[in-house]
């Protein structure tokens, strides 16, 4: 793994989680002040760490990120806010006991069960332990990835190494999330680190654009969380390495978008109990925004999701979901394919072998839905899961 230069990582066990040996405190630190940008949940019920981090990004004075898992610190009132701020104070003190770092140089994330106060004694011990284990190594990075997980089956990571001019440039990312996933942003935490030089406004703009094509295009059950946070840390521009511009900025943005999409797809692919990942591709809408609305309508349909669970090529559910998306479509130009097999075209059903289509769904984790809704230039892609009894069982027993 090629890690960005100038960053260190750690993830430790502090026993916030009940599962023995589970890492639950993560610390990511820049060796010097860096640039940070963030995209956060739009839920009006918002967790304390989101309030704190949102107030501190974008910035060019950030030194790191502190994360706990196993407890969301959401709906915890004034005490929750104090605890979120305290986490950043503890991180600053652990990294530099001389007191030269301040709490507002750290952003904070939490994930887990809503409505419970943080066990701050365990959090403090975890942050101090993590500060002692910080390392610019692959194992340090992987430990940090493990420290942000909750119901995930496995860690979710991605990396890129490429040239920007004469400079080697690196981007690494980690994310978590498997349930309570709904636009825009979901119960997900995502952290992206790069040694590309960016100024704060530029970093925010590029990150938001990448989020709109990735993390804002995924769902599991459409339930928007209180804690969704996507934060990127980047190198500060210098005289010798000024902020990216022109072609370099475009090249970086393309690499970032591709990495963000790779990470985002891993969340519904790991949906709680899911047996299928659905890739819904919409074309022919009047605008990209209209196409996005249709994609979301199809993705959030429980009838579509259960049909895919059963391998049922019930194309009427998909077409009708497009029809109630609230944006104009052209039924006379509407066409549908599942896994490349045409089922519907120009407002009329096509002859197809149901067994063949069903087998194509049942035989692979990925189901591809291509839906043409007109002749316009608008297009969008959304990723979601199927819906089955295991999802219901898991989430009915989540806190008990």
C-alpha positions as CSV (number, residue, x, y, z in Angstrom):
1,X,0.0,0.0,0.0
2,X,1.3,3.5,-0.9
3,X,0.3,5.9,1.9
4,X,0.3,9.6,1.5
5,X,3.5,11.3,2.8
6,X,3.2,13.1,6.1
7,X,0.4,11.2,7.9
8,X,0.3,8.5,10.6
9,X,-2.4,6.1,11.7
10,X,-3.6,4.0,14.6
11,X,-6.6,2.0,15.8
12,X,-6.8,0.5,19.2
13,X,-9.1,-1.5,21.5
14,X,-10.6,0.6,24.3
15,X,-13.7,-1.7,25.1
16,X,-16.3,0.8,24.0
17,X,-17.6,-2.2,22.0
18,X,-18.7,-5.3,23.8
19,X,-17.1,-7.6,21.3
20,X,-13.7,-8.7,22.8
21,X,-10.7,-7.5,20.8
22,X,-12.7,-5.1,18.6
23,X,-10.8,-1.9,17.8
24,X,-13.0,1.1,18.5
25,X,-10.8,4.2,18.7
26,X,-9.0,5.5,15.6
27,X,-6.5,8.4,15.4
28,X,-5.2,9.9,12.2
29,X,-2.5,12.6,12.5
30,X,-0.7,14.9,10.1
31,X,2.9,15.7,10.9
32,X,2.1,19.3,10.3
33,X,-0.9,21.5,9.8
34,X,-2.9,20.3,6.8
35,X,-6.0,21.2,4.9
36,X,-9.4,19.6,5.8
37,X,-12.7,19.6,4.0
38,X,-15.9,17.9,5.0
39,X,-19.4,16.8,3.8
40,X,-21.9,15.9,6.4
41,X,-25.4,14.5,6.9
42,X,-28.4,16.8,6.0
43,X,-30.5,15.2,8.7
44,X,-31.9,17.9,11.1
45,X,-31.4,15.4,14.0
46,X,-27.6,15.6,14.0
47,X,-25.0,14.0,16.2
48,X,-22.7,16.2,18.4
49,X,-19.5,15.2,16.5
50,X,-21.0,16.3,13.2
51,X,-21.8,19.7,14.7
52,X,-18.3,20.1,16.0
53,X,-16.5,18.9,12.8
54,X,-18.8,20.9,10.5
55,X,-17.9,24.0,12.3
56,X,-14.2,23.3,11.8
57,X,-14.1,22.5,8.1
58,X,-12.9,23.7,5.6
59,X,-9.7,24.7,7.3
60,X,-5.9,24.8,6.7
61,X,-4.9,24.4,10.4
62,X,-6.1,20.8,11.0
63,X,-3.7,18.3,12.6
64,X,-5.9,15.2,12.6
65,X,-9.1,13.2,13.1
66,X,-10.2,11.3,16.2
67,X,-12.9,8.6,15.8
68,X,-14.8,6.2,18.1
69,X,-17.1,3.4,17.1
70,X,-19.7,1.5,19.1
71,X,-21.4,4.7,20.3
72,X,-22.8,7.4,18.0
73,X,-22.9,10.2,20.6
74,X,-26.1,11.3,18.9
75,X,-29.2,12.7,20.6
76,X,-27.2,13.2,23.8
77,X,-27.8,16.9,24.3
78,X,-25.3,19.3,25.9
79,X,-23.3,16.5,27.5
80,X,-22.8,14.9,24.1
81,X,-21.5,18.2,22.7
82,X,-19.1,18.6,25.6
83,X,-17.9,15.0,25.1
84,X,-17.3,15.5,21.4
85,X,-15.2,18.6,22.1
86,X,-13.4,16.8,24.9
87,X,-12.4,14.1,22.4
88,X,-10.6,16.7,20.3
89,X,-9.0,18.2,23.4
90,X,-7.8,14.7,24.4
91,X,-6.4,14.1,20.9
92,X,-4.5,17.4,20.9
93,X,-3.0,16.7,24.3
94,X,-2.1,13.2,23.5
95,X,-0.2,14.2,20.3
96,X,1.6,17.2,21.9
97,X,1.6,17.2,25.8
98,X,3.3,20.6,25.7
99,X,0.0,22.2,24.9
100,X,1.0,23.8,21.6
101,X,-1.9,22.0,19.8
102,X,-5.5,23.1,20.3
103,X,-8.8,21.2,20.2
104,X,-10.0,23.0,17.2
105,X,-7.2,21.5,15.1
106,X,-8.9,18.2,15.2
107,X,-12.2,16.9,13.7
108,X,-14.2,14.2,15.4
109,X,-16.4,11.4,14.3
110,X,-18.5,8.8,16.2
111,X,-20.6,5.9,15.0
112,X,-22.7,3.2,16.7
113,X,-25.8,3.1,18.8
114,X,-27.8,6.4,19.1
115,X,-28.9,7.9,22.4
116,X,-26.2,6.7,24.8
117,X,-23.6,8.8,26.5
118,X,-19.9,8.1,25.6
119,X,-17.9,6.2,28.2
120,X,-15.3,9.0,28.4
121,X,-12.9,7.1,30.6
122,X,-12.6,4.4,27.9
123,X,-12.4,7.0,25.2
124,X,-9.6,8.8,27.0
125,X,-7.6,5.6,27.5
126,X,-8.2,4.7,23.8
127,X,-7.0,8.1,22.5
128,X,-3.9,8.0,24.6
129,X,-3.1,4.4,23.5
130,X,-3.7,5.3,19.9
131,X,-1.3,8.2,20.2
132,X,1.4,5.8,21.2
133,X,0.8,3.5,18.3
134,X,0.7,6.1,15.5
135,X,2.7,4.8,12.5
136,X,3.1,5.7,8.8
137,X,2.7,2.0,7.9
138,X,0.2,-0.2,6.2
139,X,-0.6,-2.0,9.4
140,X,-1.2,1.4,11.2
141,X,-3.6,2.3,8.4
142,X,-5.5,-1.0,8.5
143,X,-5.8,-0.8,12.3
144,X,-7.3,2.7,11.9
145,X,-9.7,1.3,9.3
146,X,-10.8,-1.4,11.8
147,X,-11.3,1.1,14.5
148,X,-14.2,2.8,12.6
149,X,-16.3,-0.3,11.9
150,X,-19.6,-1.3,13.5
151,X,-21.8,-3.9,11.7
152,X,-19.5,-4.1,8.7
153,X,-18.4,-7.6,7.6
154,X,-14.9,-6.3,6.8
155,X,-12.9,-3.1,6.4
156,X,-13.5,-1.0,3.3
157,X,-10.5,0.7,1.7
158,X,-9.2,2.1,-1.6
159,X,-6.0,3.7,-2.8
160,X,-4.6,5.5,-5.8
161,X,-1.0,6.4,-6.8
162,X,-0.4,8.6,-9.8
163,X,1.7,11.4,-11.2
164,X,0.7,15.1,-11.1
165,X,3.3,16.7,-13.1
166,X,6.6,15.5,-11.8
167,X,5.2,14.6,-8.4
168,X,4.1,11.2,-7.1
169,X,0.7,11.7,-5.6
170,X,-1.2,9.4,-3.3
171,X,-4.8,9.1,-2.1
172,X,-6.0,6.5,0.4
173,X,-9.5,6.1,1.8
174,X,-11.5,4.2,4.4
175,X,-15.2,4.0,5.1
176,X,-17.7,2.2,7.2
177,X,-21.4,1.5,6.8
178,X,-23.7,-1.4,6.2
179,X,-27.1,-0.3,7.4
180,X,-29.1,3.0,8.0
181,X,-27.9,4.1,4.6
182,X,-30.0,6.6,2.7
183,X,-29.3,9.7,0.6
184,X,-28.0,12.2,1.1
185,X,-25.3,10.5,3.1
186,X,-26.0,7.6,5.4
187,X,-24.7,5.9,8.5
188,X,-21.4,6.1,7.1
189,X,-18.0,7.5,8.0
190,X,-15.5,8.1,5.3
191,X,-12.0,9.5,5.6
192,X,-9.8,10.3,2.6
193,X,-6.2,11.3,2.9
194,X,-4.0,12.7,0.2
195,X,-0.6,14.4,-0.1
196,X,-1.8,16.5,-3.0
197,X,-1.5,20.2,-2.2
198,X,-5.0,21.9,-2.0
199,X,-6.3,25.1,-0.6
200,X,-9.3,24.8,1.7
201,X,-12.0,26.2,-0.7
202,X,-10.6,24.0,-3.5
203,X,-10.6,20.9,-1.3
204,X,-14.2,21.5,-0.2
205,X,-15.4,22.1,-3.8
206,X,-13.6,19.0,-5.2
207,X,-14.7,16.8,-2.3
208,X,-18.4,17.9,-2.6
209,X,-18.3,17.1,-6.3
210,X,-16.9,13.6,-5.6
211,X,-19.5,13.0,-2.9
212,X,-22.3,13.9,-5.2
213,X,-21.2,11.1,-7.6
214,X,-20.5,8.5,-4.9
215,X,-21.6,8.6,-1.3
216,X,-24.7,10.6,-2.1
217,X,-25.7,7.9,-4.6
218,X,-25.9,4.9,-2.3
219,X,-28.7,3.5,-0.2
220,X,-29.6,0.3,1.7
221,X,-33.1,1.1,3.2
222,X,-33.2,4.9,2.7
223,X,-32.8,5.8,6.4
224,X,-30.6,8.9,6.7
225,X,-28.4,8.8,9.7
226,X,-27.4,11.4,12.3
227,X,-23.7,10.9,12.0
228,X,-22.8,10.8,8.3
229,X,-19.4,12.4,7.8
230,X,-16.9,12.4,4.9
231,X,-13.7,14.3,5.7
232,X,-10.6,14.7,3.5
233,X,-7.2,15.7,4.7
234,X,-4.8,17.1,2.2
235,X,-1.3,18.7,2.2
236,X,-1.0,22.4,2.6
237,X,0.3,24.2,-0.5
238,X,3.9,25.5,-0.3
239,X,6.1,27.7,-2.4
240,X,7.7,24.6,-4.0
241,X,4.3,22.7,-4.2
242,X,1.6,25.3,-4.8
243,X,-2.1,24.4,-4.9
244,X,-3.2,22.3,-7.9
245,X,-4.6,24.2,-10.8
246,X,-5.5,23.6,-14.4
247,X,-5.0,20.1,-15.7
248,X,-3.5,18.9,-12.4
249,X,-6.6,19.8,-10.5
250,X,-8.8,18.1,-13.1
251,X,-6.7,15.0,-13.0
252,X,-6.8,14.9,-9.2
253,X,-10.5,15.4,-9.1
254,X,-11.0,12.5,-11.5
255,X,-8.8,10.2,-9.4
256,X,-10.7,11.3,-6.2
257,X,-14.1,10.7,-7.8
258,X,-13.1,7.2,-8.9
259,X,-11.7,6.4,-5.4
260,X,-14.9,7.7,-3.8
261,X,-17.1,5.6,-6.0
262,X,-15.0,2.5,-5.3
263,X,-15.4,3.1,-1.6
264,X,-19.1,4.1,-1.7
265,X,-20.1,0.9,-3.6
266,X,-18.6,-1.2,-0.9
267,X,-21.2,0.1,1.6
268,X,-24.4,-1.3,-0.1
269,X,-22.3,-4.3,-1.2
270,X,-22.0,-5.0,2.5
271,X,-25.6,-4.2,3.3
272,X,-26.9,-5.9,6.4
273,X,-28.2,-9.3,5.2
274,X,-27.9,-8.3,1.5
275,X,-27.4,-10.9,-1.1
276,X,-27.3,-8.6,-4.1
277,X,-25.8,-5.2,-5.0
278,X,-28.0,-3.3,-7.5
279,X,-26.4,-0.9,-9.9
280,X,-29.2,1.3,-11.3
281,X,-28.2,3.3,-14.4
282,X,-30.6,5.9,-15.7
283,X,-30.3,7.6,-19.1
284,X,-32.4,9.8,-21.3
285,X,-33.8,12.1,-18.6
286,X,-34.1,15.9,-19.2
287,X,-31.3,16.7,-16.7
288,X,-28.9,14.8,-14.5
289,X,-31.0,15.9,-11.5
290,X,-34.1,14.3,-13.0
291,X,-32.1,11.1,-13.7
292,X,-30.9,11.1,-10.1
293,X,-34.5,11.4,-8.9
294,X,-35.5,8.4,-11.0
295,X,-32.5,6.4,-9.8
296,X,-33.4,7.1,-6.2
297,X,-37.0,6.2,-6.7
298,X,-36.1,2.8,-8.1
299,X,-33.4,2.2,-5.5
300,X,-35.8,2.9,-2.6
301,X,-38.6,0.7,-3.8
302,X,-39.0,-2.3,-1.5
303,X,-40.9,-4.1,-4.2
304,X,-38.0,-3.7,-6.6
305,X,-35.5,-4.8,-3.9
306,X,-37.5,-7.9,-2.9
307,X,-38.0,-8.9,-6.5
308,X,-34.2,-9.0,-6.9
309,X,-33.9,-11.0,-3.7
310,X,-36.1,-13.7,-5.2
311,X,-34.6,-13.4,-8.7
312,X,-38.0,-12.2,-10.1
313,X,-37.6,-10.2,-13.3
314,X,-40.7,-8.2,-12.4
315,X,-39.9,-5.3,-14.7
316,X,-43.3,-3.5,-14.0
317,X,-42.1,-2.6,-10.5
318,X,-39.0,-0.9,-11.9
319,X,-40.8,1.0,-14.6
320,X,-43.6,2.1,-12.3
321,X,-41.1,3.4,-9.7
322,X,-39.6,5.6,-12.4
323,X,-43.1,6.9,-13.2
324,X,-43.7,8.2,-9.7
325,X,-40.3,9.8,-9.2
326,X,-41.8,13.2,-9.5
327,X,-39.9,14.3,-12.6
328,X,-41.0,14.2,-16.3
329,X,-40.2,11.1,-18.3
330,X,-41.2,9.9,-21.8
331,X,-43.1,6.6,-21.5
332,X,-43.0,6.2,-25.3
333,X,-39.2,6.2,-25.2
334,X,-38.8,4.2,-22.0
335,X,-36.8,1.0,-22.1
336,X,-35.4,-1.4,-19.5
337,X,-32.7,-4.0,-19.4
338,X,-31.8,-6.3,-16.5
339,X,-28.2,-7.7,-16.7
340,X,-28.1,-6.6,-20.4
341,X,-31.3,-8.5,-21.3
342,X,-34.1,-6.3,-22.9
343,X,-37.4,-6.6,-21.1
344,X,-39.3,-3.4,-22.1
345,X,-39.0,-1.0,-24.9
346,X,-40.9,2.1,-26.2
347,X,-43.7,1.6,-23.7
348,X,-44.3,-2.1,-24.6
349,X,-43.2,-5.4,-23.1
350,X,-40.7,-7.5,-25.0
351,X,-40.7,-11.3,-25.2
352,X,-38.0,-12.8,-22.9
353,X,-37.2,-16.0,-21.2
354,X,-38.0,-15.4,-17.5
355,X,-35.9,-18.4,-16.4
356,X,-32.8,-16.9,-18.1
357,X,-33.3,-13.5,-16.5
358,X,-34.0,-15.0,-13.1
359,X,-30.8,-17.2,-13.3
360,X,-28.8,-14.1,-14.3
361,X,-30.0,-12.4,-11.1
362,X,-29.6,-15.4,-8.8
363,X,-26.2,-16.4,-10.2
364,X,-24.3,-13.2,-9.4
365,X,-24.0,-10.7,-6.5
366,X,-24.3,-7.7,-8.9
367,X,-27.6,-7.0,-10.7
368,X,-27.4,-4.3,-13.4
369,X,-30.5,-2.3,-14.2
370,X,-30.4,0.0,-17.2
371,X,-33.4,2.2,-17.6
372,X,-33.9,4.7,-20.4
373,X,-36.6,7.3,-19.6
374,X,-36.5,9.6,-22.6
375,X,-34.2,11.1,-25.2
376,X,-32.6,13.8,-23.0
377,X,-28.9,14.1,-21.9
378,X,-29.6,13.5,-18.2
379,X,-28.0,10.4,-16.6
380,X,-27.2,9.1,-13.1
381,X,-26.1,5.9,-11.4
382,X,-27.2,4.7,-7.9
383,X,-26.2,1.7,-5.9
384,X,-28.4,-0.2,-3.4
385,X,-29.1,-3.6,-2.0
386,X,-31.9,-6.1,-2.2
387,X,-34.1,-6.6,0.8
388,X,-34.6,-9.9,2.6
389,X,-35.5,-11.6,5.9
390,X,-32.0,-11.5,7.2
391,X,-32.0,-7.7,7.1
392,X,-35.3,-7.6,9.0
393,X,-34.0,-10.1,11.6
394,X,-30.7,-8.2,12.1
395,X,-32.2,-4.8,12.5
396,X,-35.1,-6.0,14.7
397,X,-32.5,-7.2,17.2
398,X,-29.8,-4.4,16.8
399,X,-29.9,-3.1,20.4
400,X,-31.2,-6.2,22.2
